[in-house]
């Protein structure tokens, strides 16, 4: 009854139509997003069927013989609709692992989708990791704010907002990224962390054209000059801060405090959750305390991003769950 096969380019419409209906999917799983960097990854995305009906998809790539739920995405896992019941989810996952085993894949790595991204209960896989004796390989700490609750900013954040007002800062939504990327983001990441943004300016501009309602850029200006900005990924009920940066005068100007107060009060009234993103460094082993302190000053609290390693040979453990 259950079968699995690899995704092919001709499946694009089928894939995208299904993803739009999934309870645990965001626009990052649409093929126009996944495929922007297809030259960097060998795709191993899977389609899962019960009889002839598509009931699940796994965005994935393969690297050195192991399958990853996709290394080019922040999160992943087996995507299903809210109609799919636990028993069917279980058998679908078993079919995925059988397929991997048939192709001599030894391990499947899952970047678990945080529960806050799902509109419906979505922890089937969390339980099945326990049964499969999956290895928790990484945990990142993110800070999230409930936008539906009354805002309770710290004294430091309120002081920063007042600085922004005093300095007559201006927030503008813009549709190009060059100013923020070239004047703020790239110099900051290079100076502080010796890295480049995950997306080049050309790539984020391409993705903006493909997903104009999901990717939005807000810049902060002082006397007409950019001093800060943020790139937001907008989902159905949750907003993720993909990039956030400011010039060296941010504490004097209050630019980031002013920007986020503007977003929370003027822009995001129809959303439920704001995810500031992770505060980890050194592959999750450390937390940037200053960055975490700043986020928590808005009332944000801890959610985690987990990564698991499934040993495919353990797949038969799934056979003895149901009694």
ABEGO torsion letter per residue (X at the ends): XBBBBBBBAAAAAAAAAAAAABAABBAAABAAAAAAAAAABBBABBBBBBEABBABBBBBBBBGGBBBOBAABABBEBBBBAABBAAAAAAAAAAAAAAAAAAGBABBBBBBBBAAABABBAAAAAAAAAAAGBBBABBBBBBBBBAABBBBBBAAAAAAAAAAAAAGBBBBBBABAAAAAAAAAAAAAAAAAGBBBABBAAAAAAAAAABAAABBBBBBBBGGBBABBBBBBBBAABBBBABBBBBAAAAAAGAAAAAAAAAAAAAAAABABBBAEBABBGGGABBBAAAAAAAAAAGBBBBBBBBBBBBAAAAAAAAAABX
